[in-house]
């Protein structure tokens, strides 16, 4: 295979994975809202679904069928307030597959299998299956309609369990060893929640949940700037500082922050900056012919806005247009660049 073709395929895969991670971040918000909505006393599903529908993009790059179905279901809930089992199954399936909810328990099973500790294998498999049952029951769904990765192997370890001193036939022993190998190699043990790839393999890791946004969607009330909580490796809740645009909640209005956070495509950038798409393309081509319009404009735009907010007193030195289009910082300013600088300056970033 020619090197150029191989490089092109690698670049295409990286681009696809970046877009998938954007979609998974929105899926996490969707699933989290639905779980909290079901576990709360607030039964105003129509209002909650309407607010969630407004907060999420209805289409994303490389959109999967599950995301399309979730948005369609959200519109149904917003208009009727009702639930549908087949759509709940889609949501739970996304949750089971992408949240790494079984990661810690599966790691424990794998460790027990490596040490061939039959008692620990049984106990950890029981805990794993109990967790699976609890999730199904919380959604009022039959477990048989849900999928946990390699569930047959974990159930098989329970079915083939034997006490110390018991004898088992060769067939059962072979089966059990196969189940143990599946548990040891289960990919979910190393899964990064709500991401494809390894940590930071395709850009920055997913940011912690925006609790202020979740509170607003669930209650309809604007929340004060909140600390963000996330789970540590030990499972404990820890408080972390907001990242991205949310660290500037004290400077910018919530609508602008949400608009910038939802930027995915070059078209989104054009809408915020209020520059026609064709004009922006012309600027892009004239200023940097090698610039990858679809791949980089959305990401660069967020980086530029965050940089302007962090260094508000040095704004004139930052040359935001050059960062936006990945240009050489030392080239003389052109007339086109100066015009676009004016438009970027209209973002409302003030002292």
Secondary structure, 3 states (H helix, E strand, C coil): CCHHHHHHHHHHHHHHHHHHHHHHHHHHHHHHHHHHHHCCCCCCHHHHHHHHHHHCCCCCCCCCHHHHHHHHHHHHHHHHCCCCHHHHHHHHHHHHHHCCCCHHHHHHHHHHHHCCCHHHHHHHHHHHHHHHHHHHHHCCCCHHHCCCCCHHHHHHHHHCCCCCCCCCCHHHHHHHHHHHHHHHHCHHHHCCCCCCCCCCCCCCCCCCCCHHHHHHHHHCCCCCCCCEEEECCCCCEEEECCCHHHHHCCCCCHHHHHHHHCCCCHHHHHHHHCCCHHHHHHHHHHHCCCCCHHHHHHHHHHHHHHHHHHCHHHHHHHCHHHHHCCCCCCCCCCHHHHHHHHHHHHHCCCC
